[in-house]
Amino acid sequence: MALSGRPTACALGTPLEVGVPFFVRRTWYVSVRLAWFVSCVLCSLQLVACSREPRTDSRERVLGIDDFGDTIRMARPAARIVSLNPTTTEILFTLGAGPRLVGRTQYDLWPDSARFVPDLGPGIRPNVEAVIGARPDLVLLYASEDNRAAARRMREAGISTAAFKVDSIAEFDRLTRLLGRLVGDSARGALVADTVMHTLDSVRAATRGLRRVTVVIPTWYEPIIVIGGGSYLSELVTIAGGRNLYDSMPSPSPTVAFEDIVRLNPEFLLVGPERAARLRTLAKWRTLPAVREGRLLVFDTARVLRPAVRLGEGAVSLVRLLHPETIR
């Protein structure tokens, strides 16, 4: 017969037999009650332990907005990534997510380990079939209008896709933190961004009292395209103690007239190695005092021409060109 609040023998799967001595039955009941109590305690502990384990939520979460204005949704941190944007590739390797890359562009060559990632071709109008064939759960594109159709097709294939175009230092900072979230390491993303920003702040402080030397940064010659105030490179020049004479133009790369450059008469032209060699062969450009008098400053394109994790190194390298007297 069952007692209130106590387990019965039948309930525990062991019926009592008639005629069993009382002390045997008494011992048996004590053992059963002890076993029942221990079982309850173990179940409680198991429930507590389970409640402390991280829950896996298969529902997608909103992690940010890309530069096409599209919402980035993912259910879990990206494990297989195709990065068709050299800037995002460099940041991902710095975040420690390089082993997750399953595709890149032909221009993603830094760090050296990026060369071991499969080359999926161009970053503009990419081969969508090749990208889908890499089975990524995240694709990162360059936010060019030419890539909108590819982004749409990849989303239709069920792949999380985001496009970015980094023109300013603030945009680099935002992107690095966002990529940290996408790979499940927000702390690492914040650390990388903060480290770069700290280096830039240190260079800015070191050049604060220096005279601002004037520069023009041509990137193309027919038509003439220069770096404007909307570019991170113009910001780097300012941080390094210079002044881009086209910093008042909001575009990152405005088109200007040669006569306007002559009128502004910059102290220096800041160019990459290939551009410098080309400028010296053009008769029109040799009429410009900065070219004629050999005031071409050749910057390190590996450090300066990409708004990624080497922005701090780029600022230091520009100080060496604009203010060599400050470097010991």
C-alpha positions in Angstrom: 0.0 0.0 0.0 1.4 3.4 -1.0 2.2 6.0 1.7 1.7 9.7 1.0 4.8 11.3 -0.3 6.7 8.0 -0.5 7.6 5.8 -3.4 5.9 2.5 -3.6 7.7 -0.8 -4.3 5.6 -1.3 -7.4 6.4 2.2 -8.6 10.1 1.4 -8.4 9.6 -1.9 -10.3 10.2 -4.3 -7.4 6.9 -5.8 -5.9 7.0 -6.9 -2.2 6.3 -10.6 -1.5 3.9 -11.7 1.2 5.5 -13.2 4.2 8.8 -11.3 4.0 10.0 -10.5 7.6 9.4 -7.0 8.8 13.0 -6.0 9.4 13.8 -7.2 5.8 11.0 -5.1 4.5 12.1 -2.2 6.7 15.6 -2.4 5.4 14.4 -2.7 1.8 12.2 0.5 2.2 15.1 2.5 3.6 17.3 1.5 0.7 14.6 2.3 -1.8 14.0 5.7 -0.3 17.7 6.5 -0.2 18.0 5.5 -3.9 15.0 7.6 -4.8 16.5 10.6 -2.9 19.9 10.2 -4.6 18.2 9.9 -8.0 16.3 13.1 -7.4 19.5 15.0 -6.4 21.4 13.7 -9.5 18.5 14.8 -11.8 18.5 18.2 -10.2 22.2 18.6 -10.7 21.9 17.5 -14.3 19.2 20.1 -14.9 21.3 22.8 -13.3 24.3 21.8 -15.5 22.2 21.8 -18.6 20.9 25.3 -17.8 24.5 26.6 -17.7 25.5 25.2 -21.1 25.5 27.7 -24.0 22.3 27.4 -26.0 22.5 26.9 -29.7 19.9 29.1 -31.4 19.3 28.2 -35.0 17.4 31.4 -35.6 19.1 34.1 -37.6 20.2 37.3 -35.9 20.7 40.7 -37.4 24.4 41.6 -37.1 24.6 44.8 -39.1 24.0 46.7 -42.3 26.3 46.5 -45.3 27.2 49.4 -47.7 24.5 48.4 -50.1 22.0 49.0 -47.3 21.2 45.3 -47.0 20.7 43.6 -43.6 23.3 41.0 -42.6 21.7 38.0 -40.9 23.4 34.9 -39.6 22.4 32.1 -37.3 25.9 31.3 -36.1 29.5 32.6 -36.6 30.7 32.2 -40.2 32.8 29.0 -40.6 33.3 29.0 -44.4 34.0 32.5 -45.9 34.6 33.7 -49.4 36.2 37.2 -49.2 36.3 38.9 -52.6 37.5 42.2 -51.1 41.3 42.5 -50.3 40.5 44.8 -47.3 38.2 42.2 -45.7 40.7 39.5 -46.4 43.4 41.3 -44.6 41.2 42.1 -41.6 40.0 38.5 -41.3 43.5 37.1 -41.2 44.4 39.6 -38.5 41.3 38.5 -36.6 42.6 34.9 -36.7 39.9 33.8 -39.1 42.2 33.1 -42.0 41.7 29.3 -41.8 38.0 29.8 -42.4 38.6 31.4 -45.8 37.6 29.1 -48.7 38.0 31.7 -51.5 39.6 35.1 -52.3 40.3 37.3 -55.4 43.5 37.3 -57.4 44.6 40.5 -55.7 44.4 39.2 -52.1 48.1 38.6 -51.5 48.6 39.8 -47.9 49.5 38.2 -45.6 51.5 35.6 -47.4 49.2 32.8 -46.1 46.4 34.3 -48.1 48.1 33.0 -51.2 47.1 29.4 -50.1 43.4 30.3 -50.2 41.8 29.2 -53.5 41.8 32.1 -56.0 38.2 32.5 -57.3 39.1 35.3 -59.8 38.1 38.9 -59.9 36.3 40.8 -57.1 34.2 42.9 -59.6 31.5 40.9 -61.3 32.7 37.6 -59.8 32.0 34.1 -61.0 28.9 33.4 -58.9 28.9 29.7 -59.8 32.5 29.3 -58.6 31.7 31.2 -55.4 28.7 29.0 -54.7 30.7 25.9 -55.5 33.1 26.8 -52.6 30.0 26.2 -50.2 30.5 29.3 -48.1 28.1 30.4 -45.4 29.3 34.0 -45.8 30.5 36.0 -48.9 32.1 39.4 -48.6 32.1 41.6 -51.6 33.4 45.0 -52.7 30.5 47.4 -52.6 30.7 48.4 -56.3 27.5 48.8 -58.3 28.8 46.2 -60.6 28.5 43.7 -57.7 24.9 44.3 -56.8 23.6 41.5 -59.1 26.1 39.0 -57.7 25.1 39.9 -54.2 21.5 39.3 -55.0 22.1 36.0 -56.6 24.1 34.7 -53.7 21.4 35.7 -51.2 18.9 33.9 -53.4 21.1 30.8 -53.1 20.7 31.1 -49.3 24.2 32.5 -48.6 24.7 35.3 -46.2 26.3 38.1 -48.2 27.7 41.5 -47.3 29.4 44.2 -49.4 31.7 47.0 -48.1 33.6 49.9 -49.6 36.0 51.5 -47.1 36.9 55.1 -48.0 37.6 56.5 -44.5 39.4 55.5 -41.4 36.1 55.6 -39.5 34.7 53.1 -42.0 37.7 50.8 -41.4 37.0 50.9 -37.7 33.3 50.1 -38.1 34.1 47.2 -40.5 36.7 45.6 -38.3 34.3 45.5 -35.4 31.5 44.1 -37.6 33.7 41.4 -39.0 34.6 40.4 -35.4 30.9 39.9 -34.8 30.5 37.9 -38.0 33.2 35.4 -37.0 32.0 35.2 -33.4 34.9 37.2 -31.8 33.7 40.7 -31.0 36.5 41.2 -28.5 39.2 40.4 -31.1 37.5 42.8 -33.6 37.5 45.6 -31.0 41.1 44.9 -30.1 42.4 45.1 -33.7 40.4 48.2 -34.4 41.6 49.9 -31.1 45.2 49.0 -31.8 45.2 50.6 -35.3 43.4 53.7 -34.0 45.9 54.0 -31.1 48.8 53.9 -33.6 47.2 56.6 -35.7 46.6 58.7 -32.6 50.2 58.4 -31.7 51.4 59.6 -35.1 48.9 62.4 -35.0 50.2 63.6 -31.7 53.8 63.4 -32.9 53.2 65.6 -35.9 50.8 68.1 -34.3 53.4 70.9 -34.1 55.0 70.4 -37.5 54.6 72.6 -40.6 52.1 71.2 -43.0 53.8 70.5 -46.3 51.4 70.6 -49.3 50.9 67.6 -51.6 48.8 66.4 -54.5 48.2 62.7 -54.9 47.5 61.8 -58.6 46.2 58.3 -59.3 45.5 58.6 -63.0 46.5 60.9 -65.9 43.9 60.8 -68.7 41.7 62.1 -67.3 43.6 63.4 -64.3 42.2 61.8 -61.1 43.5 62.8 -57.7 42.9 61.8 -54.1 40.2 64.0 -52.5 39.1 64.7 -49.0 36.7 61.7 -49.0 39.6 59.2 -49.0 41.4 57.6 -46.0 44.6 58.4 -47.8 43.9 62.2 -47.5 43.3 61.5 -43.8 46.7 59.7 -43.5 48.4 62.6 -45.1 46.9 64.9 -42.5 47.9 62.6 -39.6 51.4 62.4 -41.0 51.9 66.2 -41.0 50.9 67.1 -44.5 48.1 68.8 -46.3 46.3 67.4 -49.4 45.5 70.4 -51.5 42.3 68.7 -52.6 41.1 67.8 -49.1 38.2 70.2 -49.5 36.7 68.0 -52.3 34.3 65.5 -50.7 34.9 62.8 -53.3 37.5 60.1 -52.6 38.8 60.4 -56.2 37.7 63.6 -58.0 38.7 64.5 -61.6 40.6 67.8 -61.9 42.3 69.9 -64.6 46.1 69.9 -65.0 46.0 73.7 -65.0 44.4 73.6 -61.5 47.3 71.5 -60.2 49.8 74.1 -61.7 47.9 76.9 -60.0 48.0 75.2 -56.6 51.7 74.4 -57.1 52.1 71.7 -54.5 55.5 71.3 -52.7 55.4 67.5 -53.4 53.6 65.0 -55.5 52.8 61.8 -53.6 52.7 58.8 -55.8 53.3 55.0 -56.0 56.4 53.6 -57.7 54.7 52.9 -61.1 53.1 56.4 -61.1 56.4 58.1 -60.4 58.1 56.4 -63.3 55.2 57.3 -65.6 55.1 61.0 -64.5 58.8 61.5 -65.4 58.1 60.5 -69.0 55.2 62.9 -69.6 56.3 66.3 -71.0 53.2 68.1 -69.6 53.9 67.0 -66.1 57.6 67.9 -66.3 56.5 71.5 -66.5 55.2 71.2 -62.9 57.9 72.5 -60.5 57.5 69.5 -58.1 58.2 67.1 -61.0 60.9 69.2 -62.7 62.8 69.7 -59.4 62.5 66.0 -58.3 60.0 66.5 -55.5 58.2 63.2 -56.1 57.6 61.3 -52.9 57.2 57.6 -53.6 55.1 55.8 -51.0 55.0 52.1 -50.1 51.9 50.9 -51.9 51.7 47.7 -49.7 51.2 49.9 -46.6 49.3 52.9 -48.0 47.0 51.8 -50.8 44.6 49.7 -48.8 42.4 50.9 -45.9 43.1 47.8 -43.7 45.0 46.8 -40.7 48.3 48.4 -41.8 46.9 51.9 -41.7 49.1 52.7 -38.7 52.2 51.5 -40.6 51.0 53.6 -43.6 50.9 56.8 -41.4 54.4 56.1 -40.1 55.7 55.5 -43.6 54.2 58.9 -44.8 55.9 60.7 -41.9 59.2 59.4 -43.1 58.5 61.0 -46.5 56.9 64.3 -45.4 59.0 64.9 -42.3 62.2 62.8 -42.5 63.8 65.0 -40.0 61.5 63.6 -37.3 62.6 60.0 -37.8 65.7 58.9 -36.0 
